[in-house]
């Protein structure tokens, strides 16, 4: 019978790796909430005094301590992002209650290759991070030479493989999930607005694959640059004319994978063609998207992780550190919790790609032998009162 590996978050229980046929489940223990940072090699600034409470800091014990390199920008323009993610990694150690893992934070601002080399020289058995694709590429040559694996926070699928796993949210999976849900609702004739950049080309490839598989009927893809979206730009007319053309062909839904400012510009531009059913990506999973609900986006659909667990994580983080975590801080939390769960089994590719997956703050996920990740995604609807789940994320693969 298949083994189950789960790590759960505060308010839930930590369950160790078990085998239904060979070993019994360990005792289930409630995990205390952290009130100060976990012990690491390079400590962060202390919490404000009002946040600090008397609590013993769990320290690695015995000869079986495992060192995990954490590669993040701890100085420079991305310092706040890096430190927020490191705090999330610390929090994971507290919430899992592990005493056998030491984090080795290394600053990638001065070079990701050197940061990784330093962590490996200090005995790291697994590397977590870095965030950006160029940094991942710089680290990859070290992995085979040192016989270690890396769980990156990047979303660039081109970095996957050769001992590198991509934990970042993959837009292709989000688009596949929401378009297949739309198909089940009778929305099959699809067109898309995609940016003229690598992200847009990835979405193009995903939609063309879905079209070739018969999941959708792709009427066309409309490419744009930032300038095309600005009010009064000649590109405005071209974009509107193409949408009007697809409507004459029976357009059911328009895919807009970008969020933020570009989504806002597009919704203003599309006003003459509304109402339209809009499908989006995980980039919409921000408070800014909700502000667009009154501009024609209400009723739009997108695929992302289930919001509730992430909101719980955010509340715990804010209580511990007095600040709001970066959106992708959950990746650092989940990667560290995974590392803690596997510490005494080892970080082989076989263990990291456990078939039944892991349950984290962003829901169910698993790493694939190809170095990508698969996630259990929910389909959410944009409403004036928040994101409304229409199709829940699966609880198992």
C-alpha positions as CSV (number, residue, x, y, z in Angstrom):
1,X,0.0,0.0,0.0
2,X,1.3,3.4,-0.9
3,X,3.0,5.5,1.8
4,X,1.7,8.9,2.7
5,X,3.9,11.9,3.4
6,X,2.2,14.9,4.9
7,X,3.3,18.0,6.6
8,X,0.5,20.3,7.8
9,X,0.4,23.9,9.1
10,X,-0.4,25.6,12.5
11,X,-3.7,24.7,13.8
12,X,-3.4,21.3,12.2
13,X,-1.1,18.3,13.0
14,X,2.2,17.2,11.7
15,X,2.1,13.7,10.3
16,X,5.3,11.9,9.5
17,X,6.1,9.6,6.6
18,X,4.2,6.4,7.1
19,X,3.7,3.1,5.3
20,X,0.4,1.3,5.7
21,X,2.0,-2.0,5.1
22,X,5.3,-1.8,6.8
23,X,5.2,0.7,9.6
24,X,2.7,2.3,12.0
25,X,1.9,6.0,12.1
26,X,3.9,8.0,14.6
27,X,2.2,9.7,17.5
28,X,0.4,12.9,16.3
29,X,1.5,16.0,18.1
30,X,0.1,19.5,18.1
31,X,2.8,21.9,16.9
32,X,3.3,25.1,19.0
33,X,3.3,28.4,17.2
34,X,6.6,30.3,17.0
35,X,7.1,33.6,18.8
36,X,10.7,34.2,17.8
37,X,12.9,33.2,14.9
38,X,14.4,29.7,14.7
39,X,18.1,29.1,15.2
40,X,20.0,29.6,11.9
41,X,23.6,30.2,11.0
42,X,23.0,33.9,10.0
43,X,20.3,35.3,12.4
44,X,17.8,37.9,11.2
45,X,17.1,41.1,13.1
46,X,15.2,40.3,16.3
47,X,11.4,40.7,16.5
48,X,10.1,43.9,18.1
49,X,10.2,43.5,21.9
50,X,6.4,43.3,22.2
51,X,6.5,40.3,19.9
52,X,9.1,38.4,21.9
53,X,7.9,36.0,24.5
54,X,9.7,33.5,26.7
55,X,10.0,30.3,24.7
56,X,12.9,27.9,24.4
57,X,14.4,27.8,20.9
58,X,14.6,24.2,19.6
59,X,18.2,23.5,18.7
60,X,19.5,20.6,16.5
61,X,20.6,17.7,18.6
62,X,22.7,14.6,18.2
63,X,24.9,13.4,15.3
64,X,22.0,13.3,12.9
65,X,21.6,17.0,12.3
66,X,20.9,17.9,8.7
67,X,22.1,21.1,7.0
68,X,19.9,22.8,4.4
69,X,21.2,25.6,2.3
70,X,18.7,28.5,1.7
71,X,19.7,30.8,-1.2
72,X,17.9,34.1,-1.1
73,X,18.6,37.8,-1.7
74,X,19.3,39.1,1.8
75,X,20.7,42.4,0.7
76,X,20.2,44.7,-2.3
77,X,17.0,45.6,-4.1
78,X,15.2,42.3,-3.3
79,X,16.2,42.3,0.4
80,X,12.7,42.5,1.8
81,X,11.5,39.6,-0.4
82,X,14.5,37.5,0.6
83,X,14.2,38.2,4.3
84,X,10.5,37.6,4.3
85,X,11.0,34.2,2.7
86,X,13.8,33.3,5.2
87,X,11.4,34.2,8.0
88,X,8.9,31.8,6.5
89,X,11.5,29.1,6.4
90,X,12.3,29.7,10.0
91,X,8.6,29.5,10.9
92,X,8.3,26.1,9.2
93,X,11.0,24.7,11.5
94,X,9.0,25.8,14.5
95,X,5.7,24.6,13.2
96,X,7.0,21.2,12.3
97,X,8.8,20.9,15.6
98,X,11.9,19.5,14.0
99,X,15.2,19.5,16.0
100,X,17.3,17.8,13.4
101,X,17.6,20.5,10.7
102,X,19.9,23.5,10.5
103,X,19.3,26.3,8.0
104,X,22.3,27.8,6.2
105,X,21.1,31.1,4.7
106,X,23.3,32.5,2.0
107,X,22.9,35.8,0.3
108,X,22.5,35.6,-3.5
109,X,22.8,39.3,-4.0
110,X,26.6,38.9,-4.5
111,X,26.2,35.9,-6.8
112,X,24.1,32.8,-6.5
113,X,26.9,30.4,-7.6
114,X,29.1,31.6,-4.7
115,X,26.2,31.5,-2.3
116,X,25.5,27.9,-3.2
117,X,29.1,27.0,-3.1
118,X,29.4,28.4,0.4
119,X,26.4,26.4,1.6
120,X,27.8,23.2,0.1
121,X,31.2,23.8,1.7
122,X,29.4,24.1,5.0
123,X,27.8,20.7,4.6
124,X,24.4,21.4,3.0
125,X,22.6,18.2,1.9
126,X,19.9,20.0,0.0
127,X,19.6,23.5,-1.5
128,X,16.4,25.6,-1.3
129,X,16.1,28.6,-3.7
130,X,17.2,30.7,-5.4
131,X,14.2,32.8,-6.7
132,X,15.2,34.0,-10.2
133,X,15.9,31.8,-13.2
134,X,19.3,33.3,-14.0
135,X,20.4,32.5,-10.4
136,X,19.1,28.9,-10.8
137,X,21.1,28.5,-14.0
138,X,24.3,29.8,-12.2
139,X,23.8,27.2,-9.4
140,X,23.0,24.1,-11.6
141,X,26.7,23.2,-12.5
142,X,27.4,22.5,-8.8
143,X,24.6,20.0,-8.3
144,X,26.1,17.0,-10.1
145,X,29.6,17.8,-8.8
146,X,28.4,17.8,-5.2
147,X,25.7,15.1,-5.6
148,X,22.9,17.3,-4.2
149,X,19.5,18.4,-5.3
150,X,17.9,21.9,-5.5
151,X,14.3,23.0,-4.9
152,X,14.1,26.4,-6.6
153,X,11.5,29.1,-6.0
154,X,11.5,30.0,-9.7
155,X,8.6,29.6,-12.1
156,X,10.8,29.1,-15.2
157,X,10.1,25.6,-16.5
158,X,13.2,25.8,-18.6
159,X,15.3,25.5,-15.4
160,X,13.7,22.1,-14.5
161,X,15.7,18.9,-14.6
162,X,19.3,17.9,-13.9
163,X,18.8,17.7,-10.1
164,X,16.8,21.0,-10.2
165,X,13.1,21.1,-9.1
166,X,10.9,24.1,-9.8
167,X,8.5,24.8,-6.8
168,X,7.2,28.1,-8.2
169,X,3.6,28.4,-9.4
170,X,3.5,27.2,-13.1
171,X,1.1,29.3,-15.2
172,X,0.6,26.5,-17.8
173,X,-1.1,24.4,-15.1
174,X,-3.3,27.3,-14.1
175,X,-4.5,27.9,-17.6
176,X,-5.1,24.2,-18.2
177,X,-7.2,24.0,-15.0
178,X,-9.4,27.0,-15.7
179,X,-10.0,26.3,-19.4
180,X,-11.0,22.7,-18.7
181,X,-13.4,23.9,-16.1
182,X,-14.8,26.4,-18.6
183,X,-15.2,23.6,-21.1
184,X,-17.3,21.7,-18.7
185,X,-19.5,24.7,-18.4
186,X,-19.9,24.9,-22.2
187,X,-17.3,27.6,-22.9
188,X,-15.1,26.1,-25.6
189,X,-14.5,28.8,-28.2
190,X,-11.5,30.7,-26.7
191,X,-9.3,33.6,-27.7
192,X,-6.6,35.2,-25.7
193,X,-4.7,38.4,-25.0
194,X,-1.1,37.6,-24.2
195,X,1.9,39.9,-23.7
196,X,4.6,39.8,-26.3
197,X,7.3,38.3,-24.0
198,X,8.4,34.9,-22.7
199,X,5.5,34.6,-20.3
200,X,3.0,35.3,-23.1
201,X,4.7,32.8,-25.4
202,X,4.4,30.1,-22.6
203,X,0.7,30.8,-22.4
204,X,0.5,30.7,-26.2
205,X,2.1,27.2,-26.2
206,X,-0.3,26.0,-23.5
207,X,-3.4,27.2,-25.4
208,X,-2.2,25.7,-28.6
209,X,-1.6,22.4,-26.9
210,X,-5.1,22.5,-25.4
211,X,-6.5,23.2,-28.8
212,X,-4.6,20.3,-30.4
213,X,-5.9,18.0,-27.7
214,X,-9.5,19.0,-28.3
215,X,-10.0,20.7,-24.9
216,X,-10.8,24.1,-26.5
217,X,-11.4,25.6,-29.9
218,X,-8.7,28.3,-30.1
219,X,-10.1,31.2,-32.2
220,X,-6.9,33.2,-32.0
221,X,-4.3,34.9,-29.9
222,X,-3.9,38.7,-29.7
223,X,-0.4,39.8,-28.7
224,X,0.2,43.2,-27.2
225,X,3.0,45.3,-25.8
226,X,2.8,47.6,-22.8
227,X,2.4,50.6,-25.1
228,X,-0.6,49.0,-26.9
229,X,-2.5,49.2,-23.6
230,X,-2.1,52.9,-22.9
231,X,-5.1,55.0,-23.6
232,X,-5.0,56.7,-27.0
233,X,-2.3,54.4,-28.4
234,X,-3.0,53.3,-32.0
235,X,-2.7,49.7,-30.7
236,X,-6.0,50.2,-28.8
237,X,-8.0,50.1,-32.1
238,X,-6.3,46.9,-33.3
239,X,-6.9,45.0,-30.1
240,X,-10.6,46.0,-30.0
241,X,-11.1,45.1,-33.6
242,X,-9.7,41.6,-33.1
243,X,-11.9,41.0,-30.1
244,X,-14.9,42.2,-32.2
245,X,-13.9,39.7,-34.9
246,X,-13.7,36.8,-32.5
247,X,-17.2,37.7,-31.1
248,X,-18.6,37.3,-34.6
249,X,-17.1,33.8,-34.6
250,X,-18.9,32.8,-31.4
251,X,-16.3,33.7,-28.8
252,X,-17.2,32.1,-25.4
253,X,-14.4,33.3,-23.3
254,X,-11.3,35.5,-23.5
255,X,-8.1,34.5,-21.6
256,X,-6.1,37.3,-20.0
257,X,-3.3,35.7,-18.0
258,X,-1.7,38.9,-16.7
259,X,-2.7,40.6,-13.5
260,X,-1.9,43.9,-11.8
261,X,-1.6,47.1,-13.8
262,X,-1.8,45.4,-17.3
263,X,-5.0,43.7,-16.3
264,X,-6.5,47.0,-15.2
265,X,-5.5,48.6,-18.5
266,X,-7.0,45.8,-20.5
267,X,-10.3,46.0,-18.7
268,X,-10.6,49.7,-19.4
269,X,-9.7,49.1,-23.0
270,X,-12.3,46.3,-23.3
271,X,-15.2,48.3,-21.9
272,X,-16.8,48.8,-25.3
273,X,-16.8,45.0,-25.9
274,X,-18.3,44.0,-22.5
275,X,-19.9,41.9,-21.3
276,X,-17.3,39.2,-21.9
277,X,-16.4,36.0,-20.0
278,X,-12.8,36.4,-18.9
279,X,-10.5,33.6,-17.8
280,X,-7.3,34.4,-15.9
281,X,-4.2,32.9,-14.2
282,X,-2.8,32.8,-10.7
283,X,-1.4,36.3,-11.3
284,X,-4.9,37.4,-10.5
285,X,-4.6,36.1,-6.9
286,X,-4.0,39.5,-5.4
287,X,-6.2,42.1,-3.7
288,X,-5.7,44.4,-6.7
289,X,-7.8,42.0,-8.9
290,X,-10.8,42.4,-6.6
291,X,-10.7,46.1,-7.2
292,X,-11.4,45.4,-10.9
293,X,-14.6,43.5,-10.1
294,X,-16.7,46.6,-10.9
295,X,-14.9,47.2,-14.2
296,X,-16.3,44.1,-16.0
297,X,-14.2,41.5,-14.2
298,X,-17.0,40.3,-11.9
299,X,-17.8,36.7,-12.7
300,X,-14.3,36.1,-14.3
301,X,-12.6,32.8,-13.5
302,X,-9.1,31.8,-12.7
303,X,-7.2,28.9,-11.2
304,X,-5.0,29.2,-8.1
305,X,-4.3,27.6,-4.8
306,X,-7.1,27.5,-2.2
307,X,-7.0,30.9,-0.3
308,X,-7.9,29.7,3.2
309,X,-4.7,27.9,4.2
310,X,-2.6,30.8,2.8
311,X,-4.7,33.3,4.7
312,X,-4.0,31.2,7.9
313,X,-0.3,31.3,7.1
314,X,-0.4,35.0,6.6
315,X,-2.1,35.6,9.9
316,X,0.5,33.4,11.7
317,X,3.4,35.1,10.0
318,X,2.0,38.6,10.9
319,X,1.6,37.6,14.5
320,X,5.2,36.2,14.7
321,X,7.0,38.9,12.7
322,X,4.8,42.0,12.7
323,X,4.7,42.3,8.9
324,X,2.9,40.9,5.9
325,X,4.8,38.1,4.2
326,X,5.6,38.2,0.5
327,X,3.1,36.2,-1.6
328,X,5.7,33.6,-2.5
329,X,6.9,33.2,1.1
330,X,4.6,30.1,1.2
331,X,7.1,28.5,-1.1
332,X,9.9,28.9,1.4
333,X,7.7,27.6,4.2
334,X,6.6,24.5,2.2
335,X,10.0,23.7,0.9
336,X,11.5,23.9,4.5
337,X,8.7,21.8,5.9
338,X,9.2,19.2,3.2
339,X,13.0,19.2,4.0
340,X,12.2,18.7,7.7
341,X,9.8,15.8,6.9
342,X,12.4,14.0,4.8
343,X,15.4,14.9,7.0
344,X,16.0,11.4,8.3
345,X,15.1,9.6,5.1
346,X,17.4,11.7,2.8
347,X,17.0,14.0,-0.1
348,X,17.2,11.5,-3.0
349,X,15.3,12.2,-6.1
350,X,13.1,9.2,-5.2
351,X,12.1,10.7,-1.9
352,X,11.6,14.2,-3.3
353,X,9.3,12.9,-6.0
354,X,7.1,11.0,-3.6
355,X,4.1,10.0,-5.9
356,X,1.3,10.8,-3.5
357,X,2.7,14.3,-2.9
358,X,2.7,16.7,0.0
359,X,0.2,18.9,1.6
360,X,1.4,22.5,2.3
361,X,0.2,26.0,2.8
362,X,-0.6,26.2,-0.9
363,X,-2.4,22.9,-0.9
364,X,-1.5,19.6,-2.5
365,X,1.7,19.4,-4.6
366,X,4.3,17.0,-5.8
367,X,7.6,17.2,-7.5
368,X,8.0,15.3,-10.7
369,X,11.0,13.4,-12.0
370,X,11.3,16.0,-14.8
371,X,11.9,18.7,-12.2
372,X,8.5,20.4,-12.4
373,X,5.7,20.4,-9.9
374,X,2.1,19.5,-10.0
375,X,-0.4,21.3,-7.8
376,X,-4.0,20.7,-6.7
377,X,-5.6,24.0,-7.9
378,X,-9.1,25.4,-7.2
379,X,-11.1,27.4,-9.7
380,X,-12.1,30.8,-8.2
381,X,-14.6,33.4,-9.3
382,X,-14.1,37.1,-9.0
383,X,-16.9,38.7,-7.0
384,X,-17.4,42.1,-5.4
385,X,-17.0,40.4,-2.0
386,X,-13.9,38.3,-2.7
387,X,-12.8,35.2,-4.5
388,X,-15.5,32.6,-4.5
389,X,-14.4,28.9,-4.9
390,X,-16.4,27.3,-7.7
391,X,-14.4,24.1,-8.0
392,X,-12.3,22.9,-5.0
393,X,-8.7,21.8,-5.3
394,X,-8.3,18.0,-5.3
395,X,-7.2,16.4,-2.0
396,X,-5.2,13.6,-3.7
397,X,-3.4,12.9,-7.0
